[in-house]
Structures are given as C-alpha cells and as structure tokens.
Amino acid sequence: MNDKQQIKEIVTNVSSLQDLRQWEQLEEYFVRNPFVDNKSISGETPSNVPRKRLIDSWRKEIGSYFYATRRFINRLGVRMLSSRRARVTTTVEHKHYVADRGERYVWTVRGTIDYILVKTSSGSWKISQMIFRLQDQVVRPIGATA
C-alpha cells in the first residue's frame, strides 16, 4: 500500500471508528498533541489537545447526546506536501441521532475537514491537525421529508 492509500485509510478509519464507538483504537491514528479547530461548530478556541483528551471528549459527547452517529465522507483528496507530510481535504456529512422527550431527531452537519498528516520515524502516518469548517446544519424529526 502506497502512502496516499495509507493516508486515505487512516482518515476513513477514524470516521468509522467514531461511529462504531471504538474509542481505544482511535488513539493510534493521532500524534501526541494534534491541533484541533472545531470553532465553527463548537465555538471552542482552536488549540493543540492531548489525543487522549480529544478522544475522551468525543466519547463523552457522542455517548451522552446521541444514540447513533453516521459519518459520510463525500470527497477525499490527498496532496503530498513532502515525503513525510500530507494535506487531506474532505467534504463530509455527519448525521447525529437524538432522542429527546419521546421524539427522535437527526442533526445533519455538512462541512469540510482539512487534515495534516505526518509520517513518523517508524513509517506510520499520524494526524497532526484537523480543521472542521461548517457549511450548514439542520435538525429534523426522523420521518420528516427533506
């Protein structure tokens, strides 16, 4: 498997593992303190976050609010910046399923995620940066037509 294929697999796996709630497996895909910018959706100040704290926050958020999630990567492009650094741009749609007071809703979030991955001395690729840019979001009762 070449570098671009490995990189695509990492980005796809991170998305799938979040949906499957396989939190322990996610840690291996990140550098120790990746830069995370989710300001457009969360309002949080972009910063370097210890990977364990990042994954624990996903576990807490997803586990507390959503009974299921489904992430779709609609476009995934890899550009090699050097032999040890790559930029990945994705167009995504995330569906978050919520149950509230006997009703069920789906919160759909669309946007892009830009990643920087670096190749470690052991030859594996790790995510060192993730920037989410919100394009739109909508909440609909399940069963409602678009």
C-alpha positions as CSV (number, residue, x, y, z in Angstrom):
1,M,0.0,0.0,0.0
2,N,1.5,3.4,-1.0
3,D,1.5,6.5,1.2
4,K,-1.6,8.0,-0.4
5,Q,-3.6,4.8,0.2
6,Q,-2.4,4.6,3.8
7,I,-3.4,8.2,4.4
8,K,-6.9,7.7,2.9
9,E,-7.4,4.6,5.0
10,I,-6.4,6.5,8.2
11,V,-9.0,9.3,7.6
12,T,-11.7,6.7,6.7
13,N,-10.9,4.6,9.7
14,V,-11.1,7.5,12.1
15,S,-14.5,8.4,10.9
16,S,-15.7,4.7,11.0
17,L,-14.3,4.1,14.5
18,Q,-16.1,7.1,15.9
19,D,-19.4,5.8,14.5
20,L,-18.6,2.3,15.9
21,R,-17.6,3.9,19.3
22,Q,-14.2,2.1,19.2
23,W,-12.5,4.8,21.2
24,E,-9.4,2.8,22.3
25,Q,-8.5,2.2,18.7
26,L,-8.6,5.8,17.7
27,E,-5.5,6.9,19.7
28,E,-3.1,5.2,17.4
29,Y,-4.1,7.5,14.5
30,F,-3.0,10.8,16.1
31,V,0.2,12.5,17.1
32,R,0.5,13.1,20.9
33,N,-0.9,16.6,20.8
34,P,-2.8,17.3,17.5
35,F,-4.0,20.7,16.6
36,V,-7.8,20.8,16.5
37,D,-10.1,23.5,15.2
38,N,-13.8,22.9,15.6
39,K,-14.6,26.5,16.3
40,S,-17.2,26.8,13.5
41,I,-19.4,24.2,15.2
42,S,-18.4,24.2,18.9
43,G,-17.2,27.8,19.5
44,E,-14.1,26.4,21.2
45,T,-10.8,28.1,20.7
46,P,-8.5,26.1,18.3
47,S,-5.6,24.5,20.1
48,N,-3.3,21.6,20.5
49,V,-5.1,18.9,22.5
50,P,-3.6,15.8,24.0
51,R,-5.0,12.9,21.9
52,K,-6.4,11.1,24.9
53,R,-8.4,14.2,25.9
54,L,-9.6,14.6,22.3
55,I,-10.9,11.1,22.2
56,D,-12.3,11.2,25.7
57,S,-14.3,14.3,24.7
58,W,-15.7,12.5,21.6
59,R,-16.6,9.5,23.8
60,K,-18.4,11.8,26.3
61,E,-20.2,13.9,23.7
62,I,-21.3,11.2,21.4
63,G,-22.2,8.8,24.3
64,S,-24.1,11.5,26.2
65,Y,-26.2,13.1,23.4
66,F,-26.5,10.7,20.5
67,Y,-27.8,7.2,20.4
68,A,-26.1,6.7,17.0
69,T,-24.0,8.6,14.5
70,R,-23.1,8.1,10.9
71,R,-20.3,9.9,9.1
72,F,-20.1,10.1,5.4
73,I,-17.0,11.2,3.5
74,N,-18.2,12.5,0.2
75,R,-14.9,13.6,-1.2
76,L,-11.4,12.8,0.0
77,G,-8.3,14.3,-1.7
78,V,-4.7,13.8,-0.7
79,R,-1.9,16.1,-1.6
80,M,1.7,15.1,-0.7
81,L,3.5,18.2,0.7
82,S,6.7,16.2,1.1
83,S,7.7,12.6,1.6
84,R,6.8,13.0,5.3
85,R,3.9,15.4,5.3
86,A,0.5,15.4,3.5
87,R,-2.7,17.5,3.4
88,V,-6.1,15.8,3.2
89,T,-9.2,17.7,2.3
90,T,-12.6,16.0,2.8
91,T,-16.2,17.0,2.3
92,V,-18.3,15.4,5.0
93,E,-21.8,14.9,6.1
94,H,-22.3,13.8,9.7
95,K,-25.7,12.5,11.0
96,H,-26.3,12.5,14.7
97,Y,-29.4,10.7,16.0
98,V,-31.0,12.2,19.1
99,A,-33.9,11.0,21.3
100,D,-35.5,13.8,23.4
101,R,-38.7,13.5,25.3
102,G,-40.0,10.6,23.4
103,E,-39.2,12.1,20.0
104,R,-36.3,11.2,17.7
105,Y,-34.4,13.7,15.6
106,V,-31.5,13.6,13.2
107,W,-29.0,16.5,13.3
108,T,-27.2,16.7,10.0
109,V,-23.9,18.7,9.8
110,R,-22.2,19.3,6.5
111,G,-18.8,20.8,6.0
112,T,-15.2,20.2,5.2
113,I,-12.4,18.7,7.3
114,D,-8.8,19.6,6.5
115,Y,-6.1,17.3,7.9
116,I,-2.3,17.4,8.0
117,L,-0.7,14.0,8.5
118,V,2.9,13.4,9.3
119,K,5.0,10.3,8.8
120,T,6.7,9.1,11.9
121,S,10.2,7.7,12.2
122,S,8.6,4.2,12.4
123,G,7.0,4.8,8.9
124,S,3.3,5.2,10.1
125,W,1.2,8.2,9.3
126,K,-0.5,10.2,12.1
127,I,-3.0,13.0,12.1
128,S,-1.3,16.2,13.4
129,Q,-4.0,18.7,12.5
130,M,-7.8,18.7,12.0
131,I,-9.8,21.8,11.0
132,F,-13.5,21.5,10.6
133,R,-15.4,24.1,8.6
134,L,-19.2,24.2,8.9
135,Q,-21.2,24.7,5.8
136,D,-24.6,24.1,7.1
137,Q,-26.6,22.1,9.7
138,V,-30.2,21.1,10.2
139,V,-32.3,19.3,12.8
140,R,-35.3,17.3,11.5
141,P,-37.7,14.9,13.2
142,I,-37.0,11.3,12.0
143,G,-39.5,10.5,9.3
144,A,-39.7,14.1,8.1
145,T,-39.2,14.7,4.4
146,A,-36.3,16.8,3.2
